[in-house]
């Protein structure tokens, strides 16, 4: 991570702490969804319908 000189020291520390937490985070070991849609997560990618019918609420 490059330290931006325009950021105050507290902001630089916060960014460094966040980066350390991301590196230390363990991936979630979740089972696959049963009966869910194939492909990307609809809510995340804004695809709330399938053939004109809202299906993921």
C-alpha positions as protocol buffer text, in pm:
chain_id: "A"
residue {
  index: 1
  type: UNK
  ca { x: 0 y: 0 z: 0 }
}
residue {
  index: 2
  type: UNK
  ca { x: 137 y: 339 z: -90 }
}
residue {
  index: 3
  type: UNK
  ca { x: 94 y: 611 z: 168 }
}
residue {
  index: 4
  type: UNK
  ca { x: -75 y: 912 z: 18 }
}
residue {
  index: 5
  type: UNK
  ca { x: 82 y: 1228 z: 159 }
}
residue {
  index: 6
  type: UNK
  ca { x: -255 y: 1406 z: 149 }
}
residue {
  index: 7
  type: UNK
  ca { x: -408 y: 1167 z: 404 }
}
residue {
  index: 8
  type: UNK
  ca { x: -372 y: 1239 z: 774 }
}
residue {
  index: 9
  type: UNK
  ca { x: -188 y: 978 z: 985 }
}
residue {
  index: 10
  type: UNK
  ca { x: -512 y: 851 z: 1142 }
}
residue {
  index: 11
  type: UNK
  ca { x: -657 y: 778 z: 796 }
}
residue {
  index: 12
  type: UNK
  ca { x: -339 y: 601 z: 690 }
}
residue {
  index: 13
  type: UNK
  ca { x: -353 y: 383 z: 1005 }
}
residue {
  index: 14
  type: UNK
  ca { x: -720 y: 302 z: 938 }
}
residue {
  index: 15
  type: UNK
  ca { x: -642 y: 198 z: 581 }
}
residue {
  index: 16
  type: UNK
  ca { x: -354 y: -20 z: 700 }
}
residue {
  index: 17
  type: UNK
  ca { x: -574 y: -185 z: 965 }
}
residue {
  index: 18
  type: UNK
  ca { x: -849 y: -251 z: 710 }
}
residue {
  index: 19
  type: UNK
  ca { x: -598 y: -409 z: 471 }
}
residue {
  index: 20
  type: UNK
  ca { x: -467 y: -632 z: 751 }
}
residue {
  index: 21
  type: UNK
  ca { x: -822 y: -744 z: 838 }
}
residue {
  index: 22
  type: UNK
  ca { x: -893 y: -827 z: 472 }
}
residue {
  index: 23
  type: UNK
  ca { x: -576 y: -1036 z: 449 }
}
residue {
  index: 24
  type: UNK
  ca { x: -654 y: -1219 z: 776 }
}
residue {
  index: 25
  type: UNK
  ca { x: -1019 y: -1290 z: 692 }
}
residue {
  index: 26
  type: UNK
  ca { x: -1109 y: -1653 z: 632 }
}
residue {
  index: 27
  type: UNK
  ca { x: -1340 y: -1737 z: 340 }
}
residue {
  index: 28
  type: UNK
  ca { x: -1689 y: -1845 z: 442 }
}
residue {
  index: 29
  type: UNK
  ca { x: -1756 y: -2218 z: 410 }
}
residue {
  index: 30
  type: UNK
  ca { x: -2127 y: -2205 z: 330 }
}
residue {
  index: 31
  type: UNK
  ca { x: -2330 y: -2484 z: 169 }
}
residue {
  index: 32
  type: UNK
  ca { x: -2477 y: -2411 z: -174 }
}
residue {
  index: 33
  type: UNK
  ca { x: -2826 y: -2264 z: -185 }
}
residue {
  index: 34
  type: UNK
  ca { x: -3098 y: -2519 z: -257 }
}
residue {
  index: 35
  type: UNK
  ca { x: -3347 y: -2412 z: -520 }
}
residue {
  index: 36
  type: UNK
  ca { x: -3169 y: -2084 z: -594 }
}
residue {
  index: 37
  type: UNK
  ca { x: -3101 y: -1927 z: -930 }
}
residue {
  index: 38
  type: UNK
  ca { x: -2797 y: -2014 z: -1136 }
}
residue {
  index: 39
  type: UNK
  ca { x: -2540 y: -1747 z: -1210 }
}
residue {
  index: 40
  type: UNK
  ca { x: -2446 y: -1430 z: -1025 }
}
residue {
  index: 41
  type: UNK
  ca { x: -2635 y: -1307 z: -718 }
}
residue {
  index: 42
  type: UNK
  ca { x: -2945 y: -1124 z: -855 }
}
residue {
  index: 43
  type: UNK
  ca { x: -2960 y: -860 z: -582 }
}
residue {
  index: 44
  type: UNK
  ca { x: -2593 y: -773 z: -617 }
}
residue {
  index: 45
  type: UNK
  ca { x: -2610 y: -735 z: -994 }
}
residue {
  index: 46
  type: UNK
  ca { x: -2955 y: -572 z: -1013 }
}
residue {
  index: 47
  type: UNK
  ca { x: -3135 y: -862 z: -1186 }
}
residue {
  index: 48
  type: UNK
  ca { x: -3460 y: -878 z: -989 }
}
residue {
  index: 49
  type: UNK
  ca { x: -3674 y: -1056 z: -1247 }
}
residue {
  index: 50
  type: UNK
  ca { x: -3683 y: -1362 z: -1467 }
}
residue {
  index: 51
  type: UNK
  ca { x: -3908 y: -1347 z: -1774 }
}
residue {
  index: 52
  type: UNK
  ca { x: -4089 y: -1044 z: -1631 }
}
residue {
  index: 53
  type: UNK
  ca { x: -4165 y: -1200 z: -1292 }
}
residue {
  index: 54
  type: UNK
  ca { x: -3998 y: -1081 z: -973 }
}
residue {
  index: 55
  type: UNK
  ca { x: -3859 y: -1393 z: -812 }
}
residue {
  index: 56
  type: UNK
  ca { x: -3595 y: -1307 z: -555 }
}
residue {
  index: 57
  type: UNK
  ca { x: -3755 y: -1112 z: -274 }
}
